Amino acid sequence: MKLYHLTPAGEEILKNGFTDSDGFFMDKTFFAGVWFSDSPVDSSILSGGESQLLIEVPEEAVLEFELGEKGKPCREFLVPAEVLKEYGTPAII
């Protein structure tokens, strides 16, 4: 499965790998991990300082981390960085 991640830290991630972000969603639910979608972000919204990364992982490796929000145009995942380390280095697209 191809997963896409939008970030201003593309070069740093290529050198050091993904790191978890954490916080509260809508001030209610604590989250930790790295956000991904199953389709690329529209390149028209990319700013000069952002990179879009692509990593391929087996779908079964990330299913438990799917956010499953209804009404979204894509599938979204919040995957722990530790899980991603098993699948190599992402590519900037």
Stockholm file with secondary structure:
# STOCKHOLM 1.0

chainA/1-93         MKLYHLTPAGEEILKNGFTDSDGFFMDKTFFAGVWFSDSPVDSSILSGGESQLLIEVPEEAVLEFELGEKGKPCREFLVPAEVLKEYGTPAII
#=GR chainA/1-93 SS CEEEEEESCHHHHHHHCCCCEEEEETTTEEEEEEEEESSCCCGGGCCTTCEEEEEECCHHHHGGGBCCCTTCSSCEEEECHHHHGGGCCCEEC
#=GC SS_cons        CEEEEEESCHHHHHHHCCCCEEEEETTTEEEEEEEEESSCCCGGGCCTTCEEEEEECCHHHHGGGBCCCTTCSSCEEEECHHHHGGGCCCEEC
//
